[in-house]
């Protein structure tokens, strides 16, 4: 094998099994896909040690992908429960699963996840550092941070969120430009605290070349984290966010010099009217690199319904160029999501991603909708259930309240427009009473 990473293979014109798989899934010519990969506009995250992976592509001209966050915490640390959620997420065809475990010895869940996951797997190594070393944050060294990143890479993680853009200059912008919610990124806040307590530069920024060597060795896609993402709509598109985005664009160029694939992470909370401009800004400042957004959450007033606020923002973001949506569940801001929360989050985010694909004109995106419309016109209920994003829920709603006339639903009964138009257009009379 005369290439280290998928990006290097694309630049050399080598058709890897992973690139071939993605080209088939996306109905693209492999040569066109490789050109986009060579330019950094598409990534195929595929760690050489992740043997169960069924590769996916993220980026320009491809279907919008979704990520599901799972993992243990100090208050909810049942690995078996999280693995049950993994199985359901895979069944629902999530393209990525991020292990955000932040308590104790997290490697058990991570390795079990990588072992079975056909979806790409991501992690945030800085979350793992305190539990792994059993030392307080201040006492973790630069070498320790790099070591934990290499451990995750060796284990088979396909993409890693690294908050390398929050450097000493960025922190000064943050201090001079007050926010309502300060820094809400967990990884970003940990690194900010480490920098302040040790009066030192961000270890991942200062040792970025060493980090790139790790990523290149295992073919890990670098997901450059947005430590300064806005945590409320008031803080959106401020100096800290934009300053960090500029740094991330510079780091992307350095990564591409070593054939390391890059994703850029983005907001966060953001008013609807700022989303399109932010998508354009990222593509400009980060040279077309794929954009991975959390939501964006478009209003701050709906705890318990943030899967909806995020789906609204996610659809707008995807329609305007976002490539990868991180799901948000009804439990956002409140607690660790359970299985039902996860399902609701996946469905809402899939709706947002698909809606964006329709707007972007992704090849074949409308075919699914057209098939559903044809089934509805024919009042073919079984076909409608099969085509539904959640067939089980659609079926249960139908059978909870069956109508007298099967060619209708219990809302309209014999006044059903579809039923009556079908009859009239075929030359039949209609009888309502």
Secondary structure, 3 states (H helix, E strand, C coil): CCCCCHHHHHHCCCCCHHHHHHHHHHCCCHHHHHHHHHCCCEECCCCCCCCCCCCCCEECCCCCEEEEEECCCCCCCCHHHHHHHHHHHHHCCCCEEEECCCCCCCHHHHHHHHHHCCCEEEECHHHHHHHHHCCCHHHCCHHHHHHHHHHHHHHCCCEEEECCCCCHHHHHHHHHCCCCCCCCCHHHHHHHHHHHHHCCCCHHHHCHHHHHHHHHHHCCEEEECCCCCCCCHHHCCCHHHHHHHHHHHHHHHHHHHCCCCEEEEECCECCHHHHHHHHHHHHHHCCCCEEEEECCECCCCCCCCHHHHHHHHHHHHHHCCCCEEECCCCCCCCCCCCHHHHHHHHHHHHHHHHHHHHHHCCCCHHHHHHHHHHHHHCCCHHHHHHHCCCHHHHHHHHHHCCCCCCCCCCCCHHHCHHHHHHHHHCCCCCCCC
